[in-house]
């Protein structure tokens, strides 16, 4: 709401002249509520009823604030196409990375199997009743599992595989010793 509209609104609600409304708003930095109180204190408000429907607005925003709001709103506006593009770009990166990382199975220091991580994940998802038992049996047959091409993210995957191998070895030792 610009200053002229504020003057008109105050003139209408307070029942004062244009000049009195303008002066009151200038004295109160164009704040409608403060201007109405200012006029009431001077006894210039003609009707004794409480003021209703008086719109109180914020001070005009600086150019920087307007530019900031415009930037934030344009950032929030992303269409379905942009969202799908970002999704498929991310999915493509994950698929590419899962093809680059290799799952390796070694037995007695010889490489028995080397498959991309994607194949292992698909095997676990679609044939887990075969894949998981094979992995567990492999631990008891002295197979060592590790990943090649993986960076340490939040935990070292190869270290976890080594711990699993050691745990399987301890279970085997406890069965052999009869405890």
TAHU-V391577 format. One record per pair of residues at least 24 apart in sequence whose ideal C-beta (glycine too) atoms are under 8 Angstrom apart, sorted by the first residue. I is the first residue (numbers start at 1). J is the second residue. Records with the same first field share a line. If there is no record, write none. Layout:
I: J / J
//
This chain:
1: 55 / 57
3: 30
6: 30 / 32 / 35 / 57
9: 54 / 55
10: 35 / 36 / 39
13: 51 / 53 / 54
14: 39 / 44 / 45 / 46 / 51
15: 45 / 46 / 47
16: 44 / 45 / 46
20: 44
29: 59
30: 59
31: 56 / 59
32: 56 / 57
100: 149
101: 147 / 148 / 149 / 150
102: 147 / 148 / 149
103: 145 / 147
104: 145 / 146 / 147 / 148
105: 138 / 143 / 144 / 145
106: 143 / 144 / 145 / 146
107: 141 / 142 / 143 / 144
108: 142
112: 143
114: 148
117: 147 / 150
139: 164 / 165 / 168
140: 168 / 171 / 172
142: 169
//
